[in-house]
Structures are given as C-alpha cells and as structure tokens.
Amino acid sequence: MSDQKPETPPTAKDKRKWVAAGVGVGIGSAALAAALLYANQSRRKPAAKLKPSDPEEKATD
C-alpha cells in the first residue's frame, strides 16, 4: 500500500531536456570563468618585456 507511482522509463523528450540543461550549465560555467578572468585582468602584473634578440650581439668572432 505504497503511495509511490511506478517509475516509467525516460522518454527521448526527457533525455533532450537533460542534455539541454547540461549544455546550459557548461556554457554558463565557461562564461563565469571568462568573466572572472577578465575582471582580474587589471590586478595582474604586466609581463616582463623581452628584448629582441640581435644576431650581431651573439657573434663574437
């Protein structure tokens, strides 16, 4: 005498909803990560500038 309904197998429509939800979560996570990286961009130290290599400096013949 249980009040639970018997489980029905998932339909193709139900599977599509789960796939769409998963894709949405993935895109949202990527957008959030990109926003955080962009926001922290001003806090980063600028990268050290490399001097251009001069082939004449290397030749010491």
Summary of the structure (lengths in Angstrom):
residues: 61
radius of gyration: 28.2
end to end distance: 97.8
largest distance: 97.8
contacts: 68
relative contact order: 0.06
helix: 59%
strand: 0%
